[in-house]
């Protein structure tokens, strides 16, 4: 990924990236910070506190909450001419 890029993430209540990457998270963050890569996350209400704490310690990391989506599964379809977001939940 080019330096100065932004990664846009759509996540639901099952945001498991950190759990999946595991021990490699520290190295991932070193590379991301060295390359000045920003992360913008769109997430559910039930994850707000988790990401509020995370944004205080992760450089170039911001998140926004989908106010009407308490929890649930999200899915995204990326097409050549559009984006479809699907939310399943309460």
N, C-alpha and C positions, 0 to 999 in steps of 0.2 A: 504494500500500500504506500502511495507517495507521501512524503513528509507533509505535514500540515493538513492532512485529510480529515474528514469527519465520518464516523461510523454511526449510522442511524439504526437503532434497535427498537423493535416492537416486541414487548414481552408481556406475558400474563403472570398469573400467580405461580407458575412453574418455572420462573427464571432460574435456571440451573447452570448457567455458564460457569460460574465460579466453582461449583461443586464438580462439574465435569472436567474442567481444566486442571483442578487440583493443585498439585505441587508446582506446576508450571506457571501459576498465576503471577508469582513474583517476577519471573523472567519476562512474561508477557507485558506486565506493567512497565518494566525497565525499557523494553523496546518501544512500547507505545509512547512513553514520555520522551525518550530520546528523539523519536520521529515527530513529536508534537502532534500526535493523532488525538482528536477529540471524540468523545462518545456522547451521543444524545440518545436517551432512553425514554420511551413512552411505555408506561406500565399501569397496573391496576391499583386501586385504592388500598388493597390489603398489603401491598408492598411498599407503600409510601415511607413508613418509618425506616425500613431497611435501607432504602436508597438515600434517604436524607442523611443517615449516618455515613453511608458510603461516599456520598458526594463531598462530605467534609474532609475526607482523607485522600480521595483519588483526584489527581490533577486532571484538568480538562474533561471532567465527567459531570454532566447535568442530566436531570430527569424531569419529566412531566407526568402527571397522573391523569388518566382518563376518568373524569369525575363521576360519570354514570356507571362505571364498571367496577363493582366491588371486588370481584374475583372471577376467575374462570380461565378458559382457554382462549388464546388468540391465534389467528392464522392469517397469513398474508399470501396473496397471489400476485406475482409481479409479471406484468404483461408488457410487450413492447410499447404500448400506448397508454398504459394505465396501471393502477394499483388497486387491489381489492383487499380490504381489511374485514375480517370476520371475527366477531366476538361472541363467545358462548359462555354464559354465566348467569348469575343471579340478576 
